[in-house]
Amino acid sequence: YENKYVKFFKSKPELPPGLSPEANAQPSKQPGKAEGGETGLSKAAKRNLKRKEKRKQQQEKGERETDELIQSLEKVSLSASEKTKKIKNLRKKLRQVEELQQRLDSGEIKQPTKEQLEKLGRRKALEEELQDLE
């Protein structure tokens, strides 16, 4: 058994009134359609789509700029940390040179080795380099 409403909807054509079945069978692209599926959109809707795309591009650009800024800051902080390491290393070498000089002056070391003499000779260069970095 089918009630009258079911019979009505089964007998009703699936196409809107006035549209022939032949025209519906051949879905061809109409010349007025846009590429992005923007057919049938009002001017305001199209404008909104353009704004949305522009906002998305600006956001991506901002993210790239942020990434570049972070990388440059990391480089700066790395160079600053490298500079502090270098200063610390130079101070250590100068301290070693001074200790060696004191041991020579006190007579603790009678015959300095070749390396010890070279270390004493580098004192002036180490002091200059330390001043340049500071």
CORMO-V988634 format. One record per pair of residues at least 4 apart in sequence whose C-alpha atoms are under 6 Angstrom apart, sorted by the first residue. I is the first residue (numbers start at 0). J is the second residue. D is the distance in whole Angstrom. If there is no record, write none. Layout:
BEGIN
i & j & d
I & J & D
I & J & D
END
This chain:
BEGIN
i & j & d
32 & 38 & 5
33 & 37 & 6
33 & 38 & 6
40 & 44 & 6
73 & 77 & 6
77 & 81 & 6
78 & 82 & 6
96 & 119 & 6
102 & 107 & 5
102 & 108 & 6
103 & 108 & 5
111 & 115 & 6
END
